[in-house]
Amino acid sequence: MPSIKQEAQRCLKCKNPQCSSHCPVSTPIPQVMELFLNGEIKKAGELLFQNNPLSAVTSVICPHERNCSGHCVLGRKGAPVEFFRIEEYISRFYLETMEIPHIGKNGIKVAVAGAGPAGITMSILLLLKGYDVTLFEAQDNVGGVLRYGIPPFRLPRDLLDIYKDIMLRMGVHFRPNTRLGSNIMIDDLFPDGYKAVFVSTGTGRPNKLGLLGETLGHVHFAVDYLKTPEAFELGYRVVIVGAGNVAIDAARTAIRRGHSRVTILHFMGEEDMTANHDEVEMAEIDGVEFIHYAQAVRILEDGVRCVRVKRITAEDGKVSFEEDYTDTFDVPADSVIIAIGQGPGADIRTAGVRLTQRGLFDVNECGETDTPGVFAAGDIVSGPKTVVDAVAFTKKVFGRMEEYLQNNGG
Ligand SMILES: Cc1cc2nc3c(=O)[nH]c(=O)nc-3n(C[C@H](O)[C@H](O)[C@H](O)COP(=O)(O)OP(=O)(O)OC[C@H]3O[C@@H](n4cnc5c(N)ncnc54)[C@H](O)[C@@H]3O)c2cc1C
């Protein structure tokens, strides 16, 4: 593998860099490369941080094949430049050596609910502008899915500790183990002097299959399992229902925890899986087995009953799937993990904020709800997406929130 310097030297410095234009936060890749190659790593890190405070995270876990490196022109005939490797090094170095600038406080209080990627991004942007930020978090630490979902072998936890430390040094008030909407409501915040509230509480509630057997003692939801895998006794054979990134993370975690036979059940084929191709490949390398074209229809005490599914391609190329209820089979399991998507929790529904049919926050293109002073971004607005998408929309919301606070903060 070439060194990161050799990798940066391969960059063609395109006039119209497709890597940047396909990045949801438009990372200024050519400028970062130039600073890096000129030996100005701190400046390169600062540029990355100011554009995307979570660049140290997104460089590690973004679906790069869909964004930057997937659109590198060198990739048309050979290996694309892996900018994310360079970005990871620069961003981490920057965070580790970061000097907190002296920022004059403006005395305007803002509440942030949820310390995941959207909440961290908003907190940092506000703190850098001198706002007085209180960050409410239901869990005992910052990170959201980065800490309580994505396994540590994909994203080191000490990175999140660095972010927490930076926010604390910038003056954030952190309220861990505090679930907004439980006893403290959004409406309680304004009388205490908060001028705006930013909601970024994510989509932590797992969807259920709605099948018989789902409440049995050996059945778990993937997002619950991934929070604290060590709390679960899964046995020898683990079957995971679902085939997105969350299913893959659960499977790879289970393998690492010594559950010898881990099988992913999926009603579609390998080519239809929503998980990133790289992640599927890694799961195969780890020894995860896949059963495709199998629709779970009932959870049994010792396994999962499935029916076979047929993939049908119509003349116009449209693909559909049809269950064959005459063709059933059982997959043995000591434990079953369900990973078929997530939705928003019910607890934050307050202050009359309008919700969509899916229970997500209904906001305009700048993240404003119909309750003055209440803004939202991240998965609670978009539904489950990616970290970089959460950062991109949060930046947009920050712009509108600043305008609002300038007019209503005094
Ligand atoms: C297992 C898994 C793997 C993933 N892998 C990737 C990946 O590789 N790459 C990628 O880009 N994306 C990945 N994603 C998606 C990505 O993590 C999310 O899009 C991103 O975390 C959304 O950020 P958020 O801030 O909106 O929400 P979250 O990360 O969900 O954070 C929300 C925070 O709000 C807190 N909270 C909830 N309710 C309340 C309340 N009432 N009061 C106070 N706090 C509250 C939660 O505890 C949590 O800390 C993955 C998701 C999962 C579940």
The ligand as a Gaussian input file, in Angstrom:
#p B3LYP/6-31G(d) Opt

LIG

0 1
 C      -25.030000       0.027000      13.575000
 C      -24.938000       1.232000      12.689000
 C      -23.868000       1.339000      11.821000
 C      -23.744000       2.471000      11.015000
 N      -22.661000       2.578000      10.194000
 C      -22.446000       3.729000       9.505000
 C      -21.266000       3.912000       8.742000
 O      -20.413000       3.030000       8.647000
 N      -21.093000       5.093000       8.097000
 C      -22.000000       6.125000       8.186000
 O      -21.765000       7.208000       7.632000
 N      -23.144000       5.960000       8.871000
 C      -23.393000       4.802000       9.554000
 N      -24.541000       4.633000      10.268000
 C      -25.528000       5.733000      10.294000
 C      -25.068000       6.889000      11.177000
 O      -24.511000       6.402000      12.358000
 C      -26.234000       7.832000      11.471000
 O      -26.714000       8.341000      10.231000
 C      -25.774000       8.996000      12.353000
 O      -25.287000       8.521000      13.593000
 C      -26.939000       9.963000      12.602000
 O      -26.523000      10.944000      13.526000
 P      -27.566000      11.646000      14.515000
 O      -26.767000      12.622000      15.291000
 O      -28.718000      12.148000      13.741000
 O      -28.154000      10.485000      15.425000
 P      -27.522000       9.444000      16.463000
 O      -26.157000       9.041000      16.099000
 O      -28.559000       8.376000      16.569000
 O      -27.466000      10.246000      17.823000
 C      -28.630000      10.607000      18.503000
 C      -28.282000      10.827000      19.963000
 O      -29.439000      11.345000      20.639000
 C      -29.593000      10.691000      21.884000
 N      -30.993000      10.800000      22.255000
 C      -32.064000      10.093000      21.781000
 N      -33.202000      10.527000      22.347000
 C      -32.854000      11.514000      23.200000
 C      -33.581000      12.379000      24.052000
 N      -34.890000      12.313000      24.106000
 N      -32.897000      13.291000      24.797000
 C      -31.532000      13.389000      24.738000
 N      -30.799000      12.603000      23.925000
 C      -31.446000      11.699000      23.156000
 C      -29.130000       9.277000      21.615000
 O      -28.768000       8.622000      22.810000
 C      -27.930000       9.533000      20.692000
 O      -26.754000       9.732000      21.452000
 C      -24.724000       3.495000      11.062000
 C      -25.840000       3.351000      11.903000
 C      -25.943000       2.237000      12.710000
 C      -27.139000       2.109000      13.611000

